[in-house]
């Protein structure tokens, strides 16, 4: 795939460089959706040959897409799944194809690239070189889905919704649209306020097509979305409706992996009538937020059933229970922890990178490991709310140590936050919360490690330039108290999780 990777990595990649101000808004500053339409026309409008579930939202898009994909695949449909979430080990993870559940093969992707390369070159010339990495890869995904003759595709929007390259899907091709959550991520790119973000995401609602809401939403933000649905004559189903009952009952171990035992009961009587009761669902995706994503996916499945798709309750259950994503609530095996030099520790990889997802992560840890010693390894992109993230981590449970480091983002460093700036953010958050800390610029820090003291309840902050240094320091801290092992959490971005998995991969 070298030729393909060299080509696509040479294109403008906003994941690597950051998104321009206003790029996701439906305005003169927004991305040029007409360019994507011209690209689709050049290749025969492949997106018109399959039905689609289109998903937008600040958080939960990737997990919700995975749940829906597995439900439909379990029912026996040939399904395409295209996600904009960062991949972990290979770009092929972003396109799932057919009934296998596996990423698209390197051969299939490479063959397609060489087949369309002359047309891509011509399009690039006519568009003055402005076609982006995301636009080309979206085109390739849609072509693969058309070639495979999939029954339905699950499509995750990249940024916002209204001007996103995936929003070429028309009402005739849309089975359902989904908006998971609305938060402040990519604030400047989406107009500067929660209201403008909501309007951008509501841009995926299409005439007469059902809309599923994840939630929870701030009331006036939900009103903006519902008002848009009214103008589009779109029935609305809310996964957060008061008639639904979704609870985490307990935690257990399933085939060596932690899971949460949940009840999901849906009872919807407005706009669309549908119901489903699933008891003791064993979710490998942990946390209240993942239960909410699973509930949203269940509502989508019931919505499709209402439209005539054959989807059994058992397929919904099985699809939910077999959903598992790298870097999201992912626990490493004891053998993998040993390879990292963290023998005996529980190692969790979670791509949380907003204050909302940090809060969800801490809620999960509080339920699963209420008394465990916690060590965090954190790397973040420069456009994230670093202080808000740190505040949620520090206020959730007592954290023994935080190791701050750097991870490349989309193969580059332009959006990486230097570890020293991360430390400043965590110091500020600890000051705001009144939490005592010891950082690696203080004499007390080296004494703590050397004398194997407990630090009087203070949180240790340390900076490391690379993952290897973090693993070395984490092992030193975890072995300070002999057999009393803890939980080490790699978080702050999916890219730090990818770095860990890449080190395991060789």
N, C-alpha and C positions, 0 to 999 in steps of 0.2 A: 504493500500500500504506500510505498515511499512517494511515488509521483503524486498520488492523491493528497497525502498529508502535507507534502511540500507546497502544493497548490493552495489548499484551503488555509494553511497557516500563514500564507502570504497575504491573505485578504484582511480587510478591516474587521477586527474582532473586539466588540465592545465589552465582552466579558473580561478581556485582558486590559483594555485601555480605560474602561469606565464609560458610562453613558452620558452624552451631552445633555445639558439643561433643556428641558422641554421636549426631548426626543420622543417620549411616549404619549404626548398629548395630541388630541385631535385639533391641531392648529398648524400655522405656517412653520413652526419650529419642529413639528413632528416628523417621524420617519415617512418616507414617500411610499405609501402602500401601492400607488399606481405602478411603481417600478416592479414590485413583486407580481402584480397582475400581468404586466408585460412579459415577465419571465415565465409565468405559468402558461400564457398563451403560446409562447415560443415552443413549449414542450407538450402542447396539446391539452392543457388544463387537466392534469392528472388528478387534481383534488376533486374533480366533479364525478369521479368514477367510484367513489365509496362514501358511505355515511360516516359522520364523525361526532364524537363527544369532545367539545372544546372546553378547556379548563384554564381559567385565570385565577389570580389570587396572590396575596403577598406571601403567605406561608401555606404549606400543605399541598401544593399543586402536584409535586412529584409523587408523594406517597398516595394521594387520592387517585392519580392516574394509574399507579401500579395496582392498587386494589381493584379498580374498574377493569383494567386489562386482564387480571387473573380471574375475575368473576366470569367475564365473557369467554375467555379461553377455556375455562373449566366446563362451560356449557357446550363447548364444541365448536364455537365460531373461529374462523380464521381472522385474527386481529392484528392490526398494526398499532404500535405505540411509539409516539415521538415525544421526547422530553427535552426541555431546555435547561433543566438542572445540570450543574457541572457533573461531568463523568468522573469516575474514580480511577480506573485503570486504562480504559480505551474509549475513544470517541464512539466506537460501535455500540456502547451501552445505551446511547441515546435513541437508537432505533431497534425496536423489537418487532419481529416479523413472524406471522403465521401462527401455528398451534404449538410450537416447541417451547416458547418462553425464553428462548436464547437471543442474545444480541445478533444483529445482522452479521453474516459472515464477511470476513475480509475479502474473500473472492467476489462475492456478490457486489459489495460496495466498490471494489476496485474496477470490476467489469463495467459497472454503470458509469463510473467516472470517465473511463476511456471512451465509452459510447457517446457521452454527451459533451465531452471536452470541446470539440469544434464549435458547437452551438453556444457553449458557455463563453468561449473566447469572443465570438461575434457579439453576444449580448453585452459582455464587459466593454467592448469597444463602443457600442451604441449608447451605453449608459455612462460613458466617460470614466470607467473604472470604479464606479460608485457601488457596485454590488458587494454586499458584505458576506462575511463568513456564515452568519446565521441564515441569510437569504439563500445562499447556495446549498447549505446542508438541509434546510427545510424543503427546498425543491427536490433534492435527492430522496428525502424520506417519502415525499408524496409520490414520486415516480416509482419507488420501490413498492409502495402500497398498491398502486395501480397495476404494476407488473404482476404482483402476487395475487391480484384480484381479491383483496381482503374483504370480508363482510362488513367490517366496521373498523375505524381507527380512533384511538384515544390521543388527542393532540393537546400538548401543554404550551400555552402562550409563553413567549420569552419575556416581554416587558409590557406591563399594562394590559392592553387588549385592543383598543380601537385602532392603533397604528402598527400593531405587531404584525410581522410577516405572516404569521399563521392565520390572520384574520381575513384571509381571502375566501374562507369557507362561506358559502352563501346559505340562505335559509333552506333552500331545497336540498342541500347536502348535510345540513346539521340535524343530528338526532336530538341533542340536548346541549345546552351550555351550562357551565358550572363556575361559580365564583366561591372560592374556599374561604378567604379572609381578606380584610382590607387593613393594612398597617402602613407605617411610615417609611418602609424601605424604598430606596430610589426616589426619595421625595422630590428632589429638584428635577429629575428627569420626567416626573409625572405631574408637574404643575405647581408643586410647593405646598400642597395641603392634602389632608385626608379626603376632602370633598373632590378635589381634582383627580386624585388617585381612584376614588370610587367611580367617577365618570369615565375615566379611561378604561377601567376593567369592565364596566357596563357596556362598553363598545362591542363586546362579543355577543350580546343578546341579539337574536335575529327574529324577524317577523314570524309570529305564530309558533315558535319553537320553545319547548319548556325550559325553564331555568331552575337549577338546583342551587340553593344557597347553603354553604357550610356553616360558618359562624364560629363563635358569636360575633355580632356586629354592634357597634355603637348605634343607637336607634336612628339618629338622623342620617347616618351613612347608609343603613339598610333602606331607609326611605328613598334616598337618591336612586339606589339600584332598583327598588320595586317600582318607582315612578317610571323609570326607563322601560321596565318590563310591561307596564300598563300601556305605554305608547306603542309598544311593539306587539301588543296583544299576545303576550307570552305568559302562560300559566306558571306560577311560582311554587316550588316545593322547598320548604326549609328543613334542613337536617336538625336544626336547633329548636324546632317547634315544641311547644309545651306538651303536646300529645305524645311525643317520642320519649322513650325511657332507655337510656344508655348508661350503664354503670360498669366500673371495674370492680370485680368481686374479690379477686385474690391474685397472687402471683404463684407460678409453679415453674418446673423445669420440664421441657419437652424435647426429647432426643438431644439432651445435653445443652439446650438453649433456654434461657429464661423466657417465659411467656406470661401474659396476663389473661386471666379468665374473665370474660365479659358477657353481659347480656345486652342485646340490641333489639329493641322493640319499636317498630315504626307504625304509627297510626295517623294517617293524613286524610282529612276529609274536605279540605278546601282546594279549589282549582282542579286538582286531580285526586281521585280517591284511590288509596293504596295502603296496604298493611303487610306487616311481616314480623314474626317473633323468632329470634334466634337466641337460644339460651346456651350458656357455657361455651361461648366462642373463644378459641385459644389463639390469641393474637401474638405473633412474634414481634410485631412492631409495638413498642412499649410506650406508655404514657397516656394521659387523658387526651392529649392533642391527637395521638394516633387513633384512639377510639373515636374521636370526632371525625377524623379523616375516613375511617372505616364506615362510620354512620353515613357520611356524605356519599361515599361510594355505593352503599346499600340503597340510598334514596335514588341515585342515578339508575341503578339496576332495576328498581321498581318502576321508575319513570319509563325506562325502555320497555319493560314488560307491559306497561299500560299502553304503549304505542304499538304493541303486537310482537315484540321480540320474545322468544321463548327463553325464559330464565327462571330456573327453579330456586326455591329457598336453599336447597342443598348445594347448588352451584355457588350461590352467594356465600354460604358458610365456608365451603371449601376454598373458594377464591380468596376470601379474607384470611383464612388460616395459613394459606401457602404463600402469602405475600411477605417478602423479605428484601430489604434494600441495603446494599453496601453503604456504610457511613451514616446510617440512620438507626439510632438505638442498637448498634451492632456490638455484641459482646464477642471478644476473641476467645478461642478455645485455650485451654491451659497449655497446650503444646505451642500455640502461636505466641502466648505471653512469654513462654520460656525462650523462644527464639529472639524475642525483643530484649531478653535479659531481665524480665519482670516476673520471675518464677513465683508462683503462689499468689500473685495479685490478680484481682478481677479487672480486666481492661475493657473499657467501653469507648467506642468511636461514635461520635454524634456531631453532625454538621451544623448544629445550632449556631446562628450568627446574628440574631436580633435579640432585643431585650425580651420579646414575647417568647421566642424559642428557648432562650436561656431560662426563663421562668418555668416553662414546660419541662425542660431537662431537670431542673432542681426538684420539681414536683415528682418526677419519675424516680429520682434517686431517693427522695424522702420516703416514698412508698416501698421501694425495693431494698434499700440499704439505709435504714434510719439511723444506725449507730456506727456506720463504717467510717474509717479514716479516709478522707478524700484528698486526692492529689489531682490537680488540673494541669493539662498542657494546652496552651491557648495560642493560636495564630489567627490573625484577622486581616480582612481587606481594609484599605484606607477609607472607604466610603461608608463604613458601618458606625453605629453608635457605640463606641468602645466603652464609654463610661456607663451608659445604660446597661450594657451587657454585663459588665463587671459588677454593677450594683445588684443585679438579679442573682448572680452566682454567689456573691458574698452574703447576701441577706437570706438565702434559701436554707443553708445548713452551715455548720462550722466546717470551713475548708482549711485543711492543715497547710497545704502548699500549692502555690500557683507558679508554674514555669511558663514564662512568656517567650515565644520564639517567632520565627518567620517561615512562611511557606510560599512557594511560587504559586501564582494564580494564573490559570490558563497558560502555563509555560513561561510566564513573564514575572517581573518584579515591580512593575510600575504601580500596581494597586496594592502592594504588600505594605502593611504597617510595620515600621522598624520596631524591634522588641523594646527599645528604650522608650518610644512613645507609648507603647502598650503599658509599660510599667507606670508611666505618669498617669495614665487613665485609671489604672487600678488603685494607685495611691490616692487619687482624687475621690474615687468611689468609696474607698475605705474611710477617708476623712469625713465624707458626707454621712456615712453610716455609724461613725464612732467606733469602728473596728480596729483593734490594734494590729499592726503589721510589722514585720521585720523584713527589710529588703536587702539585696546583695550589695548595696552600697554602704551598709552599716557593719561595724565591728561585731555586733551581736550575732549577725548572720553566720559568719564563719565559726563562731564559738558554738552555736547551736549544732552545726553539723559535726564539728570536731569532738565535742563533749557528749553528743547524743542526748542532749536535753530535750524537753518537751515544748519549750517555747512559751510556757505560761498562757497557753490558749491563743497566742498571736498567730496570725497567718503569715507564712513565709512567702515572699515574692522574690523570684529570681529570673534573670534573663539568660537565654541561651541562643546562640546564633544559628544552631542547626538541630535537627531532630536527634541526631546521635548524642549530642550533649545533653538534651532533655532526658533521653533514656538512661544515660549514665547517672545524672543527678536524681532522677526519680527512683532508680534502684537504690541509691545511697540513702535516700530519705525513707523509703519503704522498709529497708533492713535495719533502720536505727533501733527499732524496738523488737528485734528478734522475730518471733513467730506471729506477731500481731500484724497481719497483712491488711492492706486496704484496697480501695477502688481507685484506679487511675483513669481519668477521663480526658480524651483528646477531643478538643472542640474549638469553636470559634469560626470554623469554615469547613466545608467539605474537602478543601484542599489539604488541610492537616491530616484528615482521615485518609485521604488518598496517599499522602506521604508515608503513613504508617503501613498501609496495605502494600504499597510499592516496595517497601523495605522487606516485607515478608515474602513478596513475590520474587525477590532475588536482587 
